[in-house]
Amino acid sequence: MRNAAQQNYRAGQQAIGAAIVSLVAAAYLFFLGYAGKEDFYHLSGAVEFLKTELPGVTDRHQGKIRYLKLEGHERIFYLFVGYDTGDFSPAVNRVDELKPGDRIDVYYDDNKRTVDKQINQLTHFIEKDGQIYFDAGDRNVPIAVFLALAALGLLVWGIRLVKKHKNAR
């Protein structure tokens, strides 16, 4: 009996730890969903190309992706523009109106998994002449809400396991 109680206690501690980490991740995703342009990295330049495909790059979202590159910059920006049911559609999508040579501002995020990659999938806003041409929207908010609810469930379960151990003493 003592061994089972100790296992419950340990599982409860792990569940509480996982819940806390998940709540922090949910808060970060929620922040990203409502972050403004000033919260992201910013590049300005002329459009070098805007393509639906890149040689050697396969993507399961064929037709729903645009690859945008600015002159003088090595990074390519991956823009998800799908509008099918279940897609995390952008709030504003006018990227197909952009032409090579157009001067634009790109607001994007980077993290340790993306900073060394040539294709950046964390583009949030694109502006031209003060007008929004792409706004990724709040695509992270539904994920954040799900993660927060799952974390709260884990937290309750973990607390119950810990209490169960203390009551068994």
LOLUM-148801 format. One line per 4 residues: number of its first residue (from 0); their letters; for each residue x, y, z of C-alpha. Coordinates in Angstrom, 3 decimals, always signed. Layout:
N
NUM = a = X:Y:Z ~ ...;
//
This chain:
169
0 = mrna = +0.000:+0.000:+0.000 ~ +2.811:+2.379:+0.874 ~ +4.422:+1.878:-2.544 ~ +1.180:+2.704:-4.390;
4 = aqqn = +0.710:+5.846:-2.292 ~ +4.257:+6.946:-3.066 ~ +3.678:+6.345:-6.772 ~ +0.495:+8.431:-6.619;
8 = yrag = +2.371:+11.192:-4.818 ~ +5.152:+11.176:-7.422 ~ +2.630:+11.122:-10.302 ~ +0.791:+14.020:-8.656;
12 = qqai = +3.989:+16.065:-8.413 ~ +4.793:+15.385:-12.059 ~ +1.255:+16.322:-13.131 ~ +1.459:+19.599:-11.198;
16 = gaai = +4.853:+20.371:-12.771 ~ +3.554:+19.594:-16.258 ~ +0.482:+21.744:-15.608 ~ +2.612:+24.724:-14.589;
20 = vslv = +4.824:+24.398:-17.679 ~ +1.699:+24.055:-19.860 ~ +0.110:+27.141:-18.320 ~ +3.249:+29.172:-19.035;
24 = aaay = +3.243:+27.927:-22.656 ~ -0.471:+28.753:-22.969 ~ +0.144:+32.273:-21.653 ~ +2.927:+32.766:-24.214;
28 = lffl = +0.717:+31.533:-27.081 ~ -2.129:+33.740:-25.888 ~ +0.250:+36.727:-25.852 ~ +1.388:+35.916:-29.412;
32 = gyag = -2.222:+35.754:-30.554 ~ -2.846:+39.343:-29.485 ~ +0.629:+40.830:-29.898 ~ +1.035:+43.994:-31.945;
36 = kedf = +3.579:+44.768:-34.640 ~ +5.904:+46.394:-32.118 ~ +6.298:+43.004:-30.372 ~ +8.014:+41.361:-33.364;
40 = yhls = +11.208:+41.633:-35.390 ~ +10.923:+43.980:-38.354 ~ +12.435:+43.982:-41.847 ~ +11.825:+46.484:-44.640;
44 = gave = +12.648:+46.041:-48.271 ~ +11.490:+45.410:-51.800 ~ +9.774:+42.158:-52.690 ~ +12.202:+39.950:-54.610;
48 = flkt = +9.673:+37.182:-55.179 ~ +6.314:+35.839:-54.034 ~ +5.797:+32.194:-54.997 ~ +3.391:+29.368:-54.282;
52 = elpg = +6.170:+26.760:-54.474 ~ +9.910:+26.557:-53.942 ~ +12.144:+24.016:-55.688 ~ +13.067:+21.204:-53.311;
56 = vtdr = +10.479:+22.206:-50.698 ~ +7.430:+20.012:-50.261 ~ +4.514:+21.130:-48.160 ~ +1.302:+19.339:-47.269;
60 = hqgk = -0.608:+22.626:-47.592 ~ -0.032:+22.945:-51.326 ~ -1.846:+25.975:-52.746 ~ -2.325:+27.498:-49.270;
64 = iryl = +1.255:+28.724:-48.900 ~ +3.115:+31.763:-50.198 ~ +6.866:+32.133:-50.011 ~ +8.017:+35.739:-49.887;
68 = kleg = +11.599:+37.001:-50.111 ~ +12.880:+40.540:-49.730 ~ +15.773:+41.848:-51.823 ~ +19.025:+41.854:-49.887;
72 = heri = +17.822:+39.418:-47.236 ~ +18.536:+35.684:-47.141 ~ +15.424:+34.649:-45.194 ~ +12.295:+33.503:-46.965;
76 = fylf = +8.968:+34.088:-45.252 ~ +6.384:+31.294:-45.232 ~ +2.819:+32.617:-45.247 ~ -0.138:+30.322:-44.609;
80 = vgyd = -3.134:+31.701:-46.537 ~ -5.613:+28.795:-46.386 ~ -9.314:+29.459:-45.870 ~ -10.736:+25.921:-45.768;
84 = tgdf = -12.714:+24.670:-42.784 ~ -10.266:+23.794:-40.025 ~ -7.509:+26.064:-41.320 ~ -5.994:+28.678:-39.030;
88 = spav = -6.778:+31.342:-41.599 ~ -5.121:+34.765:-41.508 ~ -7.206:+37.732:-40.374 ~ -6.037:+39.701:-43.442;
92 = nrvd = -4.717:+38.145:-46.631 ~ -3.867:+40.452:-49.506 ~ -0.386:+39.031:-50.206 ~ -1.289:+38.004:-53.744;
96 = elkp = -1.663:+41.732:-54.526 ~ +2.052:+42.254:-53.851 ~ +4.394:+42.478:-56.820 ~ +8.183:+42.223:-57.164;
100 = gdri = +9.687:+45.600:-56.367 ~ +6.947:+46.645:-53.920 ~ +8.455:+48.106:-50.743 ~ +6.998:+46.364:-47.705;
104 = dvyy = +7.501:+45.896:-43.970 ~ +7.539:+42.354:-42.579 ~ +6.965:+41.679:-38.878 ~ +7.994:+38.207:-37.775;
108 = ddnk = +9.036:+36.167:-34.785 ~ +12.073:+33.988:-34.229 ~ +13.001:+31.414:-31.662 ~ +15.833:+28.951:-31.132;
112 = rtvd = +14.195:+26.437:-33.506 ~ +13.752:+28.941:-36.358 ~ +16.643:+31.390:-36.105 ~ +19.028:+29.204:-38.136;
116 = kqin = +16.521:+28.176:-40.805 ~ +16.294:+29.906:-44.153 ~ +12.482:+29.690:-44.219 ~ +10.773:+31.533:-41.369;
120 = qlth = +7.270:+30.247:-40.622 ~ +6.513:+32.842:-37.956 ~ +5.411:+35.811:-40.070 ~ +2.722:+37.844:-38.307;
124 = fiek = +2.216:+41.047:-40.309 ~ +3.070:+42.505:-43.702 ~ +2.462:+46.164:-44.485 ~ +2.745:+48.202:-47.643;
128 = dgqi = +2.308:+51.965:-47.584 ~ +0.841:+51.794:-44.077 ~ -1.827:+49.244:-45.068 ~ -1.954:+45.680:-43.775;
132 = yfda = -1.514:+43.065:-46.494 ~ -1.114:+40.093:-44.170 ~ -2.165:+39.592:-40.559 ~ -1.749:+36.053:-39.250;
136 = gdrn = -4.500:+36.803:-36.744 ~ -5.125:+35.047:-33.478 ~ -4.284:+31.547:-34.743 ~ -2.450:+30.793:-31.494;
140 = vpia = -5.395:+31.642:-29.228 ~ -7.433:+28.432:-29.775 ~ -4.295:+26.388:-29.111 ~ -3.584:+28.455:-25.985;
144 = vfla = -7.122:+27.952:-24.664 ~ -6.971:+24.185:-25.256 ~ -3.549:+23.975:-23.599 ~ -4.717:+26.028:-20.601;
148 = laal = -7.796:+23.842:-20.110 ~ -5.716:+20.668:-20.366 ~ -3.231:+22.151:-17.882 ~ -6.002:+22.969:-15.425;
152 = gllv = -7.254:+19.392:-15.698 ~ -3.726:+18.118:-15.035 ~ -3.385:+20.473:-12.093 ~ -6.618:+19.256:-10.473;
156 = wgir = -5.636:+15.623:-11.058 ~ -2.150:+16.213:-9.642 ~ -3.487:+17.938:-6.525 ~ -5.932:+15.071:-5.934;
160 = lvkk = -3.112:+12.523:-6.179 ~ -0.937:+14.468:-3.749 ~ -3.830:+14.849:-1.297 ~ -4.617:+11.165:-1.645;
164 = hkna = -1.031:+10.375:-0.601 ~ -1.212:+12.703:+2.406 ~ -4.517:+11.158:+3.515 ~ -3.041:+7.643:+3.237;
168 = r = -0.274:+8.485:+5.723;
//
